[in-house]
Amino acid sequence: LALDEPTTNLDVENKSSLAHALSAVIKERMDESSFQLIIITHDDEFVELLRQNIQVGGTAAYYEVTREPNSEGKYVSVIAKAA
C-alpha cells in the first residue's frame, strides 16, 4: 500500500483518525513478511501521531528519507531507520 501526502486537506480530527486507522492496520499485519506500507508525507504532526500509536518491534521498522548536501555541495537522498 502506498499513500502520497494522505493528509492533504484534512483537518486535525480527520488526520488523527487516519493515523489511528493506519496504526490498526500496521499492528494487525506487521508480522506478515509481505506487508509493506509506504507513506510519503511532509506532515511532521502526522508522523508523530503514527509514532505514538505504533510500537515498533520484531521485523517491523520505518525509515525516514531526507535530502542533505554531500561533500561536493550536491544534495543526495539519505535513508535512515527512524528511532
Secondary structure, 3 states (H helix, E strand, C coil): CEEECCCCCCCHHHHHHHHHHHHHHHHHHCCCCCCCCEEECCCHHHHHHHHHHCCCCCCCCCEEEEEEECCCCCEEEEEEECC
